Amino acid sequence: RKGKKDVTVTVPITFAEAALGATVKVPTLDGPVSVKIKPGTASRSTQKIRGRGVKLAKGKAGDLLVTFEVVVPRKLRKAEREAVEQLAATLTEDPRAQLGV
């Protein structure tokens, strides 16, 4: 919970869902809702779902703050490893370029 009316939830997503975008079910106080993940979503990104937080007796309901956490597989099968290696070979962006190292 954040404040009086906002609620937070962390939702695990796959690398593919983060990179390509997807629609996932997210739990709320009133039952699950579908949330669109934008392509290129970074781990620990937060998306606000208006009106899905705590409903007090007076006033509007709070918001649901959904934080996406990209889950990295602990073990890969041979075909999965090969697919990731092929992807790595084609990626050109250096995520540490701004560090100057």
Protein Blocks (a to p, Z undefined) as FASTA:
>chain_A
ZZjkbccddddddfklmmnopadddddfkopcdddddehiaehiacddehiaccdfbdcd
ddddddddddddfbdcfklmmmmmmmmmmpmbdfklmnoZZ
